[in-house]
Amino acid sequence: MEGRLAYDAIIIGGGAAGLSCAAWIAQSGKKVAVLERTAKVGKKILMSGGGRCNFTNMYSEPENFLSANPHFCISALSRYTPWDFIALVDSYNIPYHEKKLGQLFCDNSAKDILSMLLSECDKSKVNIYMHCDIQQVVNNGHYKIHTNKGVFESEVVVVASGGLSIPSMGVTGFGYELAQQFGMEVIPSRAGLVPFTFTDNIKTVSNHLSGLSVDTIVSNHKSQFRENILFTHRGLSGPAILQISSYWQASESIDIDLLPEEHDLEWLYIKKKKQPKTLLRTLLAERLPKALVAELETLWWPQQSQTPMAEIPNTLLQTVMQNLKAWRLRPSGTEGYRTAEVTLGGVDTQEVSSKNMESKKQSGLFFVGEVVDVTGHLGGHNFQWAWASAYAAAQGIIL
């Protein structure tokens, strides 16, 4: 046990938002500490993007974020853009590439981004404490953080403790509890960017097709996304599913357009005239994977599986086409925080300054990153929020 440790600013959480915020504050000459409860900082950085770290998105805009207060993120995002972070990456000569839709990934490894952040912290003499368990935070004119490493004291505390997604990384609801301790409201949290599970016959279909990926448009009454879906042995995943999951509530249905390039319902009627002896599954296999068509056949036209097109009623063809364009499914749930990439909800943005991320109720207490009720779409947007919110807080603390 160490004694009392005085700092100009203390950052709780050694993830993307915490490390970047610490570095920016320390660059002004302030003495900064990062308190990380696990054995390693930047765990989510290292596992993101399949180990390549999708560190930002060139087209990140406020429209790519969900929040009970959708205007809140505008200020921070406008003051620290993707190009600002790209400039930092370029200054370290880290090679990267655009995968698709503005998503930027490291060519080599996510370790490049973490090493860059740690180097930035090291240059400004940020002290990072690992295995640091916080037992109590009190404020009697200034903050005292009681930990197994000693009592840390500061006028400024930045909470960058993240959300509840992927509990195997050691995440907790500490940030939410701290906000509530100081009288702040917290929007109920739930898993976001997460695969769907099923308990009906779709679970069987998904299990049969596990590993198959298909280009689709997935939609509900709130939003839609043109991306791939991925069948798994538990249900449905893939970019389009992860995206729509953030807009989904329990018991709601989703629609999947399996033929996003096909806009004409007359297509099958034309095929019927031109290829009257052909089976329906043979025609659909020209547009979709055979395995998927076989499963759809058992769902939609099992009695006509051996019936030539000429003998299939147009009413059935119309139903099949409508199902292909809007396959309505009702997930039984999601895989939850275990596999969720982000946490929806969090510290209520009505309680936080959009200019500098400081609590409106508690002077010197700042909240950045995923702990706040701002959640990005898939594809680098959540990292961009981490950088932008951290920068906003750092500027507010420095100035």
Buried (B, 14 or more C-beta within 10 A) or exposed (E): EEEEBEBBBBBBBBBBBBBBBBBBBBBBEBBBBBBBBBEEBBBBBBBBBEEBBBBBBBBBBBEBBBBBBEEBBEBBBEEBBBEBBBEBBEEEEBEBEEBEBBBBBBEEBBBBBBBBBBEBBEEBEBBBBBEBEBEEBEBEEEBBBBBEBBBBBBBBBBBBBBBBBBEEBEBBBBBBEBBEBEEBEBBEBBBBBBBBBBEEEBBEBBBBBEEBBBBBBBBBEEBBBBBBBBBBEBBBBBBBBBBBBBBBEEEEEBBBBBBBEBEEEEBBBEBBEEBEEBBBBBBBBEBBBEBBBBBBBEEBBEEBEEBBBEEBEEEBBBEBBEBBBBBEBEBBBBBBBEBBBBBBBBBBBEBBBBEBBBBEEBEBBBBBBBBBBBBBBBBBBBBBBBBBBBBBBBBBBBE
